[in-house]
Amino acid sequence: MSEVLSRRMNPLERRATFSIAGIFSTRMLGLFMIFPVFALFAEQEFSNITGLQIGLAIGAYGLTQALLQIPYGMMSDRFGRKPLILLGLFVFLIGSIICAMAESIEMMIFGRAVQGAGAVAAVLTASVSDLVREPYRLRAMSIVGITIGLSFTLSLVAGPLLAEFIGVRGIFWVIAGLSILGMLLVVFAVPEISNQQFQREAQAVPSQLAEVLKNTQLLRLDVGVFILHAILTAMFIAVPFMLRDEAGMDSLSHWEIYLPVMLLSFVLMVPLIIQAESKGRMKQIFAGAILMIALAQLGMSQFHSSYVWLFFWLLLFFTAFNVLEASLPSLVVKLSPADKKGTASGVYSSSQFMGAAVGGAVGGLCYQYYGYDGVFAFTVIIGFIWFALASTMQKPNPWSIASVTVGEVNPSEIEQLQHRMCQYEGVFEAVVIAEEQKAYFKIDRKRVSEEALIDYFQKAKTRE
């Protein structure tokens, strides 16, 4: 199916997909390149620095990102996608320059918060929906998702490598340059959006927030991604010091452990993802990966006195992390109601960034008073809490969400029309939104496609 979609996607759609994926990459690299190197840099650069301040500087971007991404999406409906993306990237540029020139840790924390205020992820996702036709959006978002994952991996390797040659301040200048590159992509590569519409699949609907937050299955995923990124951020407060003090690695050579760890973790991740998605073992693989995360944290707290031990625990962690980063968005789609995907994804994404902010603050505070033991006590506890929550989740069905444009529909006929659509093989939920002239479906893509839904829907309307 993916090969077919790739062939049929027109040049404008391919251009839109890859240019937006490139913009996502510039932001991902900019946010995460400093993770492996910042703690050591801050200790050397700023006097009388505390663990809490280090944690706040690493995770501050998450707070502003969590608070502003839904408002950015709403503003883009009024002022346009490209102007809001350019605004967000400009704010990200200003934050990067502030960080590069910061003479105090307080200014560094402020700069990181400003970076996070360029919260354009939801606007970029909505732009994909505006520019790519409905049958090909899944393929487009898959390309964007793969690019984001590769960019995160590259950032953890590139950060230490760049620090060796240009220093951490130089990394922030590189990040500023990436912001400018992203802005150039918006202006010259992203196609003009001539028919912008509200994208329920990609944007949050404020009136749906209460209902989504009451959905216990989705709430488990929100708590889960909160914990995952809290652990990631807290861990990078301690790990750089452990690599230096326990493994005897010079701060400029940390890339030598991250590079093989990240490459191997991707290799090990693939069979687990295949088992989860293709073999119907999502819950087992998902819960197992969470257990791996918790065990890796426990292992680092007890056995961290050599390069070999740290390599093993980092490999275990990032293998599980990559599995969960790929699985969690898929589970949000599987478990969200057909017409609430955008809202569910918005809450999920905000939870992720809030987890980074809280993980940085609490992890830093734990390191300040209790050292490594405090950080890993925190991450182990929340890791096992997540495992307990995941162990009781429902087994997710292999469904995804599709939408089709249906034209004018008589509101009095909607309920009967939805009932008829659910009789179609492979359709498990149908919601017609008359004012949007669209229908949203939970479907099994192995049994039905958007093209078949369009054809059947037209026939069902005719019968009405």
PyMOL commands that set and color helices and strands:
alter all, ss='L'
color gray80, all
select helices_A, chain A and resi 2-8+11-32+38-45+51-79+81-101+105-116+121-131+134-188+206-214+216-245+251-253+255-277+282-302+307-335+341-391+411-421+434-436+450-463
alter helices_A, ss='H'
color red, helices_A
select strands_A, chain A and resi 400-405+427-433+438-443
alter strands_A, ss='S'
color yellow, strands_A
deselect
rebuild
show_as cartoon
